[in-house]
Amino acid sequence: MSDQNKVLTTRVLNLTVLVSGLGYFVDIYDLLIFGIVRIPSLKYLGLHGNQLIDSGVMLLNMQMGGMLIGGIIWGIIGDKKGRISVLFGSIFLYSVANFLNAFVTSIEMYGVLRFLAGVGLAGELGAAITLVSEVMTKETRGYGTTIVATIGVMGAILGGIIGDIFTWQTAYIIGAALGIILLITRISLFESGMYNSLKTAKVGKGKFFSLFTSKDRFARYANSILIGLPNWFVIGILITFSPEFAKALGVTGTIKAGNAILFSYLGLTIGDFASGYLSQSVKSRKKAILTFIVLTAVLTLIYLFIHGLTPFEFYTICTLIGIANGYWAVFVMSASEQFGTNLRATVTTTVPNFIRGSVIPITLAFNFFRPSMGIISSALTVGIVIFIIAFASLYYLRETYGVDLDYVEEI
């Protein structure tokens, strides 16, 4: 290894990046564990048939609703009190909520705890990406956030394995234990220099509603959110309800949602690394995102229109669609780079959670069309609208590769 490569590796593989990546690992595990254990946990509560979909949608929406609210709360805290405070508070809340999930006795209790888990989960990724972006140079931060995302999505792979081996109750308890262990490792983290220099500045920090008082800020914010819609259309619809899609498509065997999530996130691990590396290589966030949205659209059509597959072939498509869907790191990093230090945590925390929260209208639209159109046509109709919005938003989004982040928004 050359001296130049050694220096680059040291700059990229620093403690902040590694601990942030492990935090996102636990975040993804806890975020997706409900999808993995949805069917066994709901059957334990006495549900069956269509109730498994209807109640599953409701509980997923409760979790995502919590993330919408939590994204705003943690984002404001991140800009007003610091990025580190969010990394401690969020992981504690979602670890406790997921531990209690193992002992639910009713759908109502399940819903409340998924909501609280969602609030906690909302703070993790945005605070981590904001911190990593601010402690690294503009030449290397793309690599740093790529590593965070690549480590993070492996949490879904662990979740799929745990969900397949252990009971659903144990799966929740393991997630909570991982969170508490990680909480201890974060004692060694330090606040970014950019944020420390902002503490004494007389400038508005974490003013969420200021994102809507300027046409320019609102356009940057809205476009940053809307380019991510395909991500949770794929995860929230195609992968979460893969057993139902497999039945409609005549897959010649049993498909487990946990396995579909495992294989799609195995693909996401590859995709997040590839998209991040591509954005650095071509020196463009927009070109990397465009490439992966196009691939996602093509593979969505393949997923919905090929019938009679074997389980192996179906899981292969889940893996490929996961690779194509792996522009999450670049998309969140682009959002972080769009705004000044005094609004960066607010934006970087709310943007991914608004995308996650978009699963609520997406699933509601999917469920609305499903009785009359069927599961395949319903997903296709919703998907077409989502991809059109994403392409239009990407077109108007400004390029941010290599921009200087040490500035504030005038609000």
Protein Blocks (a to p, Z undefined) as FASTA:
>chain_A
ZZklmmmmmmmmgmklmmmmmmmmmmmmmmmmmmmmmmmmmmmnopahjllmmmmmmmmm
mmmmmmmmmmmmmmmmmmmnojklmmmmmmmmmmmmmmmmmmccbfklmmmmmmmmmmmm
mmmmmmmmmmmmmmpcfklmmmmmmmmmmmmmmmmmmmmmmmmmmcfklmmmmmmmmmmm
mmmmmmmpccdfklmmmmmpccdehilklmmmpfklmmmmmmmmmmmmmmmmmmmmmmmm
mmmmmmmnopabdddfklmmmmmmmmmmmmmmmmmmmmmmnopaklmmmmmmmmmmmmmm
mmmmcghiafklmmmmmmmmmmmmmmmmmmmmmmmmmpcfklmmmmmmmmmmmmmmmmmm
mmmmmmmmmmmnojmlmmmmmmmmmmmmmmmmmmmpccfehiafbbcddZZ
